[in-house]
């Protein structure tokens, strides 16, 4: 669960943020391809979004909760209580560029996308001050 007005930190697991290199070999031909992530575009479910050029910084207990992410963050302006399932659908699309070489040829395949989605409940918190 997240709270309205509190910075949300987004990140892609660092072990999955490229580059990734694979080689395929068949008799007489060897092709090597390297995929590199270019950006992660987050859709936050309430109409806003964020594009990050790196994997983001993973939040840990060592950070103050009122501080925004240094490189990939968002702050919700309303709760998800009126949404279906009472949660926003948060999605991320990671854009990859692939370069390959083999058999005396080279090439580039830009703009491959890997996507993921999950629900995120966002609530409002109100405090009562008693003196």
Backbone as a printed PyTorch tensor [residue, N CA C, xyz], in Angstrom:
tensor([[[  0.8350,  -1.1810,   0.0000],
         [  0.0000,   0.0000,   0.0000],
         [  0.8800,   1.2450,   0.0000]],

        [[  0.4010,   2.2790,  -0.6650],
         [  1.0870,   3.5640,  -0.7040],
         [  0.1210,   4.6210,  -0.1740]],

        [[  0.6580,   5.7950,   0.1540],
         [ -0.1310,   6.8710,   0.7430],
         [ -0.0550,   8.1040,  -0.1560]],

        [[ -1.1970,   8.7660,  -0.3410],
         [ -1.2550,  10.0080,  -1.1140],
         [ -0.2520,  11.0060,  -0.5410]],

        [[  0.5000,  11.6490,  -1.4170],
         [  1.4380,  12.6910,  -1.0110],
         [  2.7910,  12.1950,  -0.5380]],

        [[  2.9670,  10.8900,  -0.4140],
         [  4.2570,  10.3260,   0.0040],
         [  4.9820,   9.8380,  -1.2510]],

        [[  6.2410,  10.2130,  -1.4410],
         [  6.9550,   9.8070,  -2.6550],
         [  6.9890,   8.2830,  -2.8420]],

        [[  6.7200,   7.8660,  -4.0650],
         [  6.8010,   6.4570,  -4.4510],
         [  8.1020,   6.2520,  -5.2130]],

        [[  8.8600,   5.2550,  -4.8240],
         [ 10.1070,   4.9230,  -5.5070],
         [  9.8360,   3.7540,  -6.4480]],

        [[ 10.2910,   3.8570,  -7.6960],
         [ 10.1470,   2.7570,  -8.6440],
         [ 11.5300,   2.2940,  -9.0740]],

        [[ 11.6520,   0.9800,  -9.2450],
         [ 12.9140,   0.4370,  -9.7480],
         [ 12.6630,  -0.8970, -10.4300]],

        [[ 13.5680,  -1.2180, -11.3260],
         [ 13.6160,  -2.5200, -11.9740],
         [ 14.7340,  -3.2760, -11.2750]],

        [[ 14.5110,  -4.5380, -10.9450],
         [ 15.5470,  -5.3230, -10.2700],
         [ 16.8660,  -5.1910, -11.0270]],

        [[ 17.9180,  -4.8210, -10.3110],
         [ 19.1970,  -4.5310, -10.9620],
         [ 19.7680,  -5.7320, -11.7130]],

        [[ 19.4840,  -6.9410, -11.2770],
         [ 19.9620,  -8.1210, -11.9830],
         [ 19.3080,  -8.3270, -13.3390]],

        [[ 18.1930,  -7.6310, -13.5910],
         [ 17.4900,  -7.7680, -14.8660],
         [ 17.7150,  -6.5730, -15.7790]],

        [[ 18.4810,  -5.5920, -15.3200],
         [ 18.7500,  -4.3920, -16.1220],
         [ 20.0780,  -4.5990, -16.8380]],

        [[ 20.0620,  -4.9860, -18.0950],
         [ 21.1220,  -5.3830, -18.9990],
         [ 22.5220,  -4.9070, -18.7160]],

        [[ 23.4220,  -5.0180, -19.6300],
         [ 23.1960,  -5.6690, -20.9200],
         [ 23.1630,  -7.1890, -20.8020]],

        [[ 22.5270,  -7.7990, -21.7970],
         [ 22.4320,  -9.2530, -21.8570],
         [ 22.9970,  -9.6870, -23.2060]],

        [[ 23.9470, -10.6070, -23.1890],
         [ 24.5580, -11.0980, -24.4230],
         [ 24.3290, -12.5990, -24.5470]],

        [[ 23.9100, -13.0140, -25.7330],
         [ 23.7060, -14.4370, -26.0340],
         [ 24.3160, -14.7410, -27.3960]],

        [[ 24.8070, -15.9550, -27.5400],
         [ 25.3840, -16.4080, -28.8030],
         [ 24.6860, -17.6870, -29.2370]],

        [[ 24.3470, -17.7490, -30.5220],
         [ 23.7580, -18.9510, -31.1140],
         [ 24.7290, -19.4800, -32.1660]],

        [[ 24.9180, -20.7960, -32.1530],
         [ 25.8560, -21.4130, -33.0860],
         [ 25.1660, -22.5650, -33.8020]],

        [[ 25.2700, -22.5520, -35.1150],
         [ 24.8620, -23.6810, -35.9430],
         [ 26.0500, -23.9700, -36.8610]],

        [[ 26.1320, -25.1440, -37.4440],
         [ 27.2920, -25.4390, -38.2920],
         [ 27.5280, -24.3390, -39.3340]],

        [[ 28.7040, -23.7490, -39.2620],
         [ 29.0930, -22.7300, -40.2290],
         [ 28.6650, -21.3130, -39.8950]],

        [[ 27.9580, -21.1050, -38.7950],
         [ 27.4850, -19.7530, -38.4760],
         [ 27.4120, -19.5440, -36.9710]],

        [[ 27.8880, -18.3920, -36.5720],
         [ 27.8320, -17.9960, -35.1620],
         [ 27.2800, -16.5630, -35.1260]],

        [[ 26.2160, -16.3530, -34.3520],
         [ 25.6010, -15.0260, -34.2280],
         [ 25.5490, -14.6530, -32.7510]],

        [[ 26.0130, -13.4480, -32.4480],
         [ 25.9820, -12.9340, -31.0830],
         [ 25.0960, -11.6950, -31.0500]],

        [[ 24.2040, -11.6560, -30.0800],
         [ 23.3050, -10.5070, -29.9050],
         [ 23.4660,  -9.9650, -28.4900]],

        [[ 23.4900,  -8.6390, -28.3890],
         [ 23.5550,  -7.9700, -27.0910],
         [ 22.3760,  -7.0200, -26.9780]],

        [[ 21.5880,  -7.1990, -25.9170],
         [ 20.4280,  -6.3360, -25.6520],
         [ 20.7730,  -5.3910, -24.5100]],

        [[ 20.4570,  -4.1060, -24.7110],
         [ 20.6970,  -3.0890, -23.6820],
         [ 19.3980,  -2.3250, -23.4190]],

        [[ 19.0280,  -2.1870, -22.1510],
         [ 17.8230,  -1.4040, -21.8490],
         [ 18.0950,   0.0800, -22.0770]],

        [[ 17.1390,   0.7580, -22.6870],
         [ 17.2680,   2.1890, -22.9640],
         [ 16.5200,   3.0270, -21.9240]],

        [[ 15.3050,   2.5890, -21.5740],
         [ 14.5040,   3.3530, -20.6120],
         [ 13.3780,   2.4960, -20.0680]],

        [[ 12.8780,   2.9090, -18.9240],
         [ 11.7030,   2.2840, -18.3150],
         [ 10.6190,   3.3510, -18.2270]],

        [[  9.4620,   3.0750, -18.8070],
         [  8.3400,   4.0080, -18.7670],
         [  7.2620,   3.4200, -17.8660]],

        [[  6.9580,   4.1580, -16.8180],
         [  5.9970,   3.7240, -15.8030],
         [  4.6790,   4.4510, -16.0060]],

        [[  3.5800,   3.7110, -16.0380],
         [  2.2320,   4.2720, -16.0320],
         [  1.6790,   4.0070, -14.6390]],

        [[  1.3280,   5.0690, -13.9280],
         [  1.0280,   4.9480, -12.5060],
         [ -0.4450,   4.6880, -12.1820]],

        [[ -1.2990,   4.6230, -13.2100],
         [ -2.6800,   4.2210, -12.9920],
         [ -3.6560,   5.3390, -12.7050]],

        [[ -3.1730,   6.5330, -12.4000],
         [ -4.0800,   7.6580, -12.1380],
         [ -3.9520,   8.7230, -13.2190]],

        [[ -3.3100,   8.3700, -14.3200],
         [ -3.1490,   9.3070, -15.4180],
         [ -1.7370,   9.8330, -15.5600]],

        [[ -0.9210,   9.7200, -14.5310],
         [  0.4540,  10.1970, -14.5960],
         [  1.4130,   9.0860, -14.9610]],

        [[  2.6120,   9.5020, -15.3030],
         [  3.6340,   8.5300, -15.6460],
         [  5.0180,   9.1200, -15.4970]],

        [[  6.0110,   8.2570, -15.5750],
         [  7.4070,   8.6570, -15.4130],
         [  8.2420,   7.8270, -16.3780]],

        [[  9.2070,   8.4740, -17.0440],
         [ 10.1760,   7.7550, -17.8560],
         [ 11.5360,   7.9010, -17.2000]],

        [[ 12.1850,   6.7710, -16.9420],
         [ 13.4830,   6.7440, -16.2660],
         [ 14.5100,   6.1280, -17.2050]],

        [[ 15.7020,   6.7120, -17.2560],
         [ 16.7400,   6.2260, -18.1620],
         [ 17.6490,   5.1920, -17.5230]],

        [[ 17.3810,   4.8270, -16.3040],
         [ 18.1320,   3.7800, -15.6170],
         [ 17.1760,   2.9010, -14.8500]],

        [[ 17.6960,   1.9440, -14.0780],
         [ 16.8250,   1.0050, -13.3710],
         [ 16.1000,   1.5970, -12.1700]],

        [[ 16.4960,   2.7920, -11.7200],
         [ 15.9250,   3.3640, -10.5070],
         [ 16.7030,   2.9020,  -9.2930]],

        [[ 16.4310,   3.5210,  -8.1660],
         [ 17.1050,   3.1850,  -6.9090],
         [ 16.1350,   2.4220,  -6.0230]],

        [[ 16.5510,   1.2440,  -5.5920],
         [ 15.7000,   0.4270,  -4.7280],
         [ 15.5610,   1.0880,  -3.3630]],

        [[ 14.3190,   1.1930,  -2.8820],
         [ 14.0710,   1.8010,  -1.5730],
         [ 14.4900,   0.8310,  -0.4770]],

        [[ 15.1060,   1.3700,   0.5580],
         [ 15.4500,   0.5480,   1.7220],
         [ 15.1620,   1.3570,   2.9790]],

        [[ 15.1930,   0.7100,   4.1100],
         [ 14.9090,   1.3620,   5.3860],
         [ 15.8880,   2.4610,   5.7420]],

        [[ 17.0020,   2.5420,   5.0440],
         [ 17.9830,   3.5850,   5.3190],
         [ 17.5900,   4.9460,   4.7680]],

        [[ 16.5540,   5.0030,   3.9350],
         [ 16.0990,   6.2640,   3.3550],
         [ 14.9410,   6.8240,   4.1740]],

        [[ 14.8250,   8.1390,   4.1940],
         [ 13.6760,   8.7690,   4.8560],
         [ 12.4530,   8.6350,   3.9580]],

        [[ 11.3000,   8.2390,   4.5070],
         [ 10.1190,   8.0180,   3.6740],
         [  9.5650,   9.2820,   3.0210]],

        [[  9.9200,  10.4590,   3.5340],
         [  9.4110,  11.6890,   2.9320],
         [ 10.3030,  12.1980,   1.8030]],

        [[ 11.4080,  11.5370,   1.5290],
         [ 12.3310,  11.9580,   0.4710],
         [ 11.9740,  11.2770,  -0.8530]],

        [[ 11.9760,  12.0350,  -1.9400],
         [ 11.6970,  11.4180,  -3.2390],
         [ 12.8830,  10.5820,  -3.7170]],

        [[ 12.5990,   9.6740,  -4.6210],
         [ 13.6510,   8.8700,  -5.2410],
         [ 14.6330,   9.7920,  -5.9550]],

        [[ 15.9230,   9.4830,  -5.9160],
         [ 16.8940,  10.3320,  -6.6030],
         [ 16.8260,  10.2270,  -8.1200]],

        [[ 16.1790,   9.1820,  -8.6480],
         [ 16.2340,   9.0210, -10.0960],
         [ 14.9810,   8.4410, -10.7600]],

        [[ 14.0110,   7.9360,  -9.9940],
         [ 12.8290,   7.3550, -10.6270],
         [ 11.6930,   7.2980,  -9.6100]],

        [[ 10.9190,   8.3610,  -9.5250],
         [  9.8810,   8.4150,  -8.5100],
         [  8.6160,   9.1080,  -8.9780]],

        [[  7.5820,   8.9990,  -8.1470],
         [  6.2730,   9.5650,  -8.4540],
         [  5.5430,   9.8010,  -7.1390]],

        [[  4.6890,  10.8200,  -7.0930],
         [  3.8820,  11.0820,  -5.9030],
         [  2.4070,  11.0790,  -6.2990]],

        [[  1.6360,  10.2110,  -5.6720],
         [  0.2040,  10.1210,  -5.9690],
         [ -0.5310,  11.3250,  -5.4020]],

        [[ -1.5120,  11.8160,  -6.1820],
         [ -2.3080,  12.9790,  -5.7900],
         [ -3.6900,  12.5930,  -5.2710]],

        [[ -4.0950,  11.3340,  -5.4870],
         [ -5.4120,  10.8940,  -5.0100],
         [ -5.3580,   9.4110,  -4.6590]],

        [[ -6.3440,   8.9880,  -3.8950],
         [ -6.3900,   7.5840,  -3.4790],
         [ -6.9800,   6.7240,  -4.6000]],

        [[ -6.7930,   5.4380,  -4.4610],
         [ -7.3330,   4.4870,  -5.4420],
         [ -8.6640,   3.8960,  -4.9760]],

        [[ -9.2860,   4.4860,  -3.9620],
         [-10.5050,   3.9030,  -3.3740],
         [-11.6710,   3.8180,  -4.3560]],

        [[-11.6990,   4.6640,  -5.3870],
         [-12.7830,   4.6210,  -6.3670],
         [-12.4610,   3.7380,  -7.5720]],

        [[-11.2930,   3.1410,  -7.5920],
         [-10.8680,   2.3080,  -8.7180],
         [-11.4150,   0.8880,  -8.5790]],

        [[-11.5350,   0.1730,  -9.7100],
         [-11.8770,  -1.2500,  -9.6080],
         [-10.8240,  -1.9560,  -8.7470]],

        [[-11.2520,  -2.8220,  -7.9120],
         [-10.3760,  -3.5460,  -6.9710],
         [ -9.6950,  -2.6060,  -5.9800]],

        [[-10.1280,  -1.3480,  -5.9400],
         [ -9.5980,  -0.3460,  -5.0000],
         [ -8.0790,  -0.1850,  -5.1160]],

        [[ -7.5660,  -0.3710,  -6.3390],
         [ -6.1250,  -0.2500,  -6.5700],
         [ -5.8830,   0.3110,  -7.9650]],

        [[ -4.7880,   1.0340,  -8.1270],
         [ -4.3530,   1.4870,  -9.4410],
         [ -3.6070,   0.3490, -10.1280]],

        [[ -3.7080,   0.2810, -11.4580],
         [ -2.8990,  -0.6590, -12.2340],
         [ -1.6060,   0.0630, -12.6060]],

        [[ -0.5160,  -0.3440, -12.0070],
         [  0.7910,   0.2490, -12.2890],
         [  1.4990,  -0.6620, -13.2840]],

        [[  1.9960,  -0.0710, -14.3670],
         [  2.7070,  -0.8810, -15.3510],
         [  4.0430,  -0.2380, -15.6910]],

        [[  4.9630,  -1.0770, -16.1060],
         [  6.2670,  -0.6010, -16.5680],
         [  6.5570,  -1.2730, -17.9030]],

        [[  7.0700,  -0.4650, -18.8260],
         [  7.5050,  -0.9550, -20.1390],
         [  8.9830,  -0.6090, -20.2740]],

        [[  9.8120,  -1.6350, -20.3560],
         [ 11.2510,  -1.4150, -20.5140],
         [ 11.5860,  -1.5790, -21.9900]],

        [[ 12.1830,  -0.5260, -22.5480],
         [ 12.5450,  -0.4850, -23.9580],
         [ 13.9880,  -0.9540, -24.1100]],

        [[ 14.1920,  -1.9600, -24.9590],
         [ 15.5140,  -2.5510, -25.1860],
         [ 15.9410,  -2.3300, -26.6320]],

        [[ 17.2360,  -2.1310, -26.8350],
         [ 17.8270,  -2.0980, -28.1700],
         [ 18.7740,  -3.2900, -28.2790]],

        [[ 18.6970,  -4.0070, -29.4000],
         [ 19.5170,  -5.2000, -29.6040],
         [ 20.4530,  -4.9620, -30.7840]],

        [[ 21.7280,  -5.2370, -30.5740],
         [ 22.7220,  -5.2130, -31.6490],
         [ 23.2200,  -6.6360, -31.8450]],

        [[ 23.4140,  -7.0350, -33.0900],
         [ 23.8630,  -8.3920, -33.3650],
         [ 24.9570,  -8.3760, -34.4260]],

        [[ 25.7580,  -9.4250, -34.4230],
         [ 26.7580,  -9.6100, -35.4740],
         [ 27.0010, -11.0980, -35.6590]],

        [[ 27.2650, -11.4470, -36.9020],
         [ 27.5470, -12.8460, -37.2160],
         [ 27.4500, -13.0840, -38.7030]],

        [[ 28.1870, -14.0620, -39.1730],
         [ 28.1520, -14.3880, -40.5970],
         [ 28.5890, -13.2360, -41.4730]],

        [[ 29.4590, -12.3690, -40.9430],
         [ 29.9240, -11.2200, -41.7160],
         [ 28.9310, -10.0740, -41.7890]],

        [[ 27.8770, -10.1470, -41.0300],
         [ 26.8350,  -9.1160, -41.0290],
         [ 26.7010,  -8.5050, -39.6350]],

        [[ 26.1330,  -7.3200, -39.5800],
         [ 25.7770,  -6.6890, -38.3060],
         [ 24.4010,  -6.0650, -38.4600]],

        [[ 23.7600,  -5.8360, -37.3500],
         [ 22.4490,  -5.2060, -37.4120],
         [ 22.0060,  -4.7100, -36.0550]],

        [[ 20.9040,  -3.9880, -36.0910],
         [ 20.3480,  -3.4150, -34.8660],
         [ 18.8370,  -3.5840, -34.9130]],

        [[ 18.2730,  -4.0070, -33.8000],
         [ 16.8190,  -4.1160, -33.6620],
         [ 16.4340,  -3.2000, -32.5010]],

        [[ 15.9780,  -1.9790, -32.8010],
         [ 15.6320,  -1.0520, -31.7220],
         [ 14.1970,  -1.2470, -31.2450]],

        [[ 13.9720,  -0.8590, -30.0100],
         [ 12.6120,  -0.7300, -29.5100],
         [ 11.8740,  -1.9920, -29.1290]],

        [[ 12.5750,  -3.0430, -28.7190],
         [ 11.8750,  -4.2120, -28.1900],
         [ 11.3790,  -3.8890, -26.7850]],

        [[ 10.1870,  -4.3610, -26.4340],
         [  9.5670,  -3.9930, -25.1560],
         [  9.2940,  -5.2300, -24.3030]],

        [[  9.6450,  -5.1270, -23.0310],
         [  9.2310,  -6.1020, -22.0260],
         [  8.3860,  -5.3240, -21.0210]],

        [[  7.2090,  -5.8480, -20.6880],
         [  6.2800,  -5.1090, -19.8260],
         [  5.8200,  -5.9620, -18.6480]],

        [[  5.4400,  -5.2750, -17.5940],
         [  4.8800,  -5.9280, -16.4050],
         [  3.8410,  -4.9940, -15.7940]],

        [[  2.9110,  -5.5780, -15.0340],
         [  1.8420,  -4.7890, -14.4150],
         [  1.4960,  -5.3960, -13.0630]],

        [[  1.1090,  -4.5280, -12.1350],
         [  0.6390,  -5.0210, -10.8290],
         [ -0.2750,  -3.9740, -10.2070]],

        [[ -1.1810,  -4.3940,  -9.3210],
         [ -2.0500,  -3.4320,  -8.6400],
         [ -1.3110,  -2.7690,  -7.4800]],

        [[ -1.6800,  -1.5250,  -7.2140],
         [ -1.1250,  -0.8000,  -6.0680],
         [ -2.2480,  -0.0060,  -5.4130]],

        [[ -2.5530,  -0.3380,  -4.1720],
         [ -3.5560,   0.4080,  -3.4090],
         [ -2.9120,   1.6790,  -2.8710]],

        [[ -3.6060,   2.7990,  -3.0400],
         [ -3.1340,   4.0920,  -2.5400],
         [ -4.2320,   4.6570,  -1.6490]],

        [[ -3.9080,   4.9070,  -0.3930],
         [ -4.8790,   5.4090,   0.5800],
         [ -4.5190,   6.8140,   1.0350]],

        [[ -5.5210,   7.4660,   1.6080],
         [ -5.2910,   8.7560,   2.2530],
         [ -5.1350,   8.5160,   3.7450]],

        [[ -4.2760,   9.2880,   4.3500],
         [ -4.0680,   9.2020,   5.7940],
         [ -4.3530,  10.5770,   6.3730]],

        [[ -5.1340,  10.6040,   7.4380],
         [ -5.4200,  11.8700,   8.0980],
         [ -5.0610,  11.7420,   9.5640]],

        [[ -4.5080,  12.8000,  10.0780],
         [ -4.0930,  12.7880,  11.4860],
         [ -4.9480,  13.7640,  12.2810]],

        [[ -5.1640,  13.4350,  13.5260],
         [ -5.8780,  14.3140,  14.4400],
         [ -4.8810,  14.7530,  15.5070]],

        [[ -4.7370,  16.0490,  15.6450],
         [ -3.8220,  16.5820,  16.6520],
         [ -4.6310,  16.9170,  17.8990]],

        [[ -4.2360,  16.3690,  19.0140],
         [ -4.9130,  16.6090,  20.2840],
         [ -3.9370,  17.3430,  21.1900]],

        [[ -4.4150,  18.4360,  21.7810],
         [ -3.5360,  19.2110,  22.6710],
         [ -4.0400,  19.1640,  24.0740]]])
